[in-house]
Amino acid sequence: MELELRNLTKSFGPKTVLRDVSIMAHTGYCVGVLGRNGAGKSTLFNLLTNVLLPNSGEILLDGQPLGETFSVAVKRRMGALVNQAYLVEQLTAEEYLQFVARIYELPDAEARIESLLGHLLEGYDAVRRKPLSSFSTGMKQKVAIASCLLHRPELLILDEPFNGLDVFSADSVLSLLNAYRPQALTFVSSHNLAHIEKVATHLLVIDDSEVKYWGSMQDFLQGQSAFLGDALLQLIHPATSTTQDLTWLTTQR
C-alpha cells in the first residue's frame, strides 16, 4: 500500500488547523504523529478516515484519489481507533468481535478472536462471559484495538491507543503492533514518547498547523539527542507566555 497526502488543508471557520500537509508513506512504515495539544493530530486522523473532508488537497491510495466519499472497498482496507472507542457494552468481548467480524464478512473468525483477546486481556477466561459494561477503561481500550486488527487492515490508524493502559497492557499492545507492522501502514499518536520510540519507524511532527518534520525516526534523532523528547523540544519550542507569579504555590507555609 502507498498512501500520499497532497497539500492537505483543513480549516474550521477562520482557523486553519492543517496547512499543506504533504507526505508519502508505504506498507511497513509505522508513522508516529507528534505535536502539542491542539496541533491537528486528531484532525489529520479524521481526514484519513473520511470523518472530515479537507478544504483543499487530496488523499491518494495506491496512486488513486479517494475523493469526498471513500468507497466501501477502501474502508475495508482500514482499521481505525479515532477520538475514542464506541463499543456495544451489552455484549461480551467475544460477542462484540463476532459482531465486527460479520461487518467485515469474515468467515471462521473464532480463532482470530480467541488469539487477540487472549493476548490483550490478562486473565481473559475470568472475564469471558462478562459484558463490556463491566470492563475497566483500559480493558475496553484493548477490545477496541482488537476490533481494529481483526480483519488484518492494510492501513491502521490509532489515535492515542495507549490511553488508560497500565505498563503491562501497553507492552502487550506494543509487541502486537511491532509484530503486525510489516503487514500494514500504521499511523499512531501518543503523548507518551516512550511508546512512540518503541514502535515508530517514521515521525510526522505537526506544529502551528504545518509539518515541521517528516522522515525516519533515525534521521530525526541523528546528531540531536538520544532521547525523542529532547529532540522534539529542540524542534518545537514551547509557546511563549506571560510570566506568572507562582510564589504563592511554591513558598513554604
Buried (B, 14 or more C-beta within 10 A) or exposed (E): BEBBBBEBBBBEEEEBBBBBBEBEBEBBBBBBBBBBEEBBBBBBBBBBBBEBEBBEBBBBBEEEEBEEEBEEEBBBBBBBBBEEBEBEEEBBBBBBBBEBBEEBEBEEBEEBBBEBBEBBBBEBEEBBEEBBEEBEEBBBBBBBBBBBBBBBBBBBBBBBBBBBBEEEBBEBBBEBBEEBBEBBBBBBBBEEBBBBBBBBBBBBBBBEBBBBBBEEBEEBBEEBBEEBEEBBEEBBEEEEEEEEEEEEEEEEE
